[in-house]
Amino acid sequence: MKNIQEDIKSGNFKSAYLLCGEEAYLKVQYKNKLLKALNPDDDTMNFNHYEGRNIDVKELIDLCETMPFFADRRVVLLEDTGFFKNKCDELADYMKELPDYLCLVFVEDEVDKRSKMYKAVKSCGRIGEFARQDEKTLMQWAAGILKREGKNITQRDMELLLTMTGIDMGNLRMELEKLISYTEGREVVTAADIQAVCTT
């Protein structure tokens, strides 16, 4: 993750990125940050998005071979392709010599680290693995969000919040937004606030 952040900051991008793992919220955050940095003008002509398991690999490679139109870069986003679980030798071989103008961004739930595709991305790009966060990390993250909004919460009430929302970051973020609105004008978030918001 740190490497990907550095690439975004410096503007020096690799040819391929793989964002994988169970924590969907973080994957989406990084995907959006990466795409915004790779394609800041929202150039639809040099951006392509493929999703699902029925991608024609020959067609994809033909597209990758197409030079960008009035731009330095062609960005191709590929989501939930299954390329990292099922064999996709043709694309893995192609990735050994990607054109300079091309950047492939893969977003996958499951990957096999022994697959040719995983190794291909590892050799020419970066891999960001987003595992489910532990409770301690989630508490710090949630407390940080509340603090930025000028709100305080006790450790016990934070534990109650996690008990009620579960450890899915997307769900927790949604409940935090509701809590922030519900406690507008007050600094302290209480157990009563959490119970009122998280049960509705």
N, C-alpha and C positions, 0 to 999 in steps of 0.2 A: 504494500500500500504506500509506503514511504517513497519507494522508487517512482511510482506512478505520479504521486504528488510533485516530486522533483521534476519529472518530465513536463507536467502541466505548467509549473512555475517557470522553467527555463525555456520552454517552447521547443526543446530537442526531443522529438518523438521517435519511438521505435517503429518497426514495420508492422508489428502485431501485438495485441493485448488480449489476454484472457482474464475475464472476471468470473470467478466461480465460487461456489460454496452455498451454504444454507441460508445465510443472512441476506434476505432479499432487499431489505431497506438500504443497507450499505452498498450492495451491488448497483442498485438504481442510482444512488447518490454519485458513485464513482463513474458510472456510465455517463450520466448527464454532464458531470464536470469534464470528463475526457472529450466527449463529443463537442461541447461548447468550446473547448480549447483547440480541438482539431479543425473545427468548422465554425469559426466565430461569426461569420456573416450569414449563417444559416443558408448556405449555398446548396440548393436542392439539386442543381445540375450535376454536381460532383459528389453527391452523397447517395448511397444506396442502402436499403434496409431489407434484410431477409429474415424471415422467422419461420420456425418449424422444421420438421424432419424431411420434407420433400423438396429439398433444394437440389437443382440440377447443377452438379459440380462443374461440368464442362461450360455451361452457360456462365457460371460464377467466374471461372478462370478467364473466359473471354472478356467479361466485364472488367476484371482486374487488369487486363492487358490494354484496356482503352485509356488513352492518355486523358488527364483532366482537361476540361475545357476552360480556357482563360483563368486557370488557377494553378497553384503549386501542388495541390494534393487531391487525391481521390480517397474518400473515406467510405468503407463498407462495414456496416454493423450487421452482425449475424447473431441471432438469439435462439436459444433452445434448439440447436441443430442436431444434436446427438452425435456430432462428428468426433467427440472426445470419448464416446462410449463404443460406437460402432466403427468399423474400419472405414477410413477415408484416405487411402494411400495416395490417390491422385493429387488431392489438395495438399497433403503433407509434403509430397515431393516438390510440388510447385512452390511451396513456401521456402524452399532452400535458396531460391533466387528471386525474391520479390522485387518488382520495380521500385526505384527510389521514391516515386510520387505516391505510392500506395500505403494506406494504413488500414489494417483489418482489426476490428474490435469484436471479439467473441464474448457473449454473455451466456453462461451455462450453469445449470443447477448441479449436474453430476459430471464428473470427469474421471477418466482412468489415467492415472499418472504414468502408466506404462505405455499408453497409446502413442502412435507415431505423431499424431496431431499435437499432443501435449508437449512432446519433445521438440517438435518443429517450432511451436510458439516460444518455448523456453530458449531455444538457440537464437532466435531472431527478434525476440520481443520481451515482454514482461508479463508475469502472472500475478494476479491479485486474488488471494484466497480469503473469502469472507465467511468465517465460521460464526456460529451463534455465540453471542457475547455472554460472559458469566454475569451473575447478579451484581457483583461488586462494580464491574465496569459499567453496567447499565445504570446503576444508582448514581455513579459519578457523572455519567452523560446526562441523565435526566435532571440532576441537581444543577448542572452547568446551564442547561436550557432555562430552568426556572430562575436561576441567578441573573442571567442576562435580561430577564424580564422584571428584575427587581423583587423576586419572590424567594422566601425561605421555606424550608421544609425540614422537619426532624427526621432522624434516621428511622425511627419507628414508623412514621407516616409514609416514608419512602418505601419501606418494606411492605406496608399495606397496599400501596399503589401497585407494586410489582405483583403482589399476590392476586390483585384484581385484574390486572391487564395481561399478565403472562410475560414471557421474555422475548416476544416478537417486537423488534425495534419499531417497525412501521405502526403497529397497534399502539405501542407505548407513546410514540410521537403524537399520534392522533389524540389520545387521551390527555396528553400534556397540553395540547392546544386548547382543548375544551376546559381544562382546569385553569389555564391562564385567563381565558375569557370569563369564566365563572367567578374568579377571585379578583376581577378588575377593581382597582382602587384599594386593594389590601395587599400587605406585604407577606403575610404568613398563610401558607396553605395548610389546612387542618385535615384531620381524619374525616370529619363531617363533610368537608368539601369533596374529598376523594370518593366517599360513599355516595354522595349526591350525583356526582358526575359520572362515575364509572359503572353505575347500575342502570343508567338511562340508555 
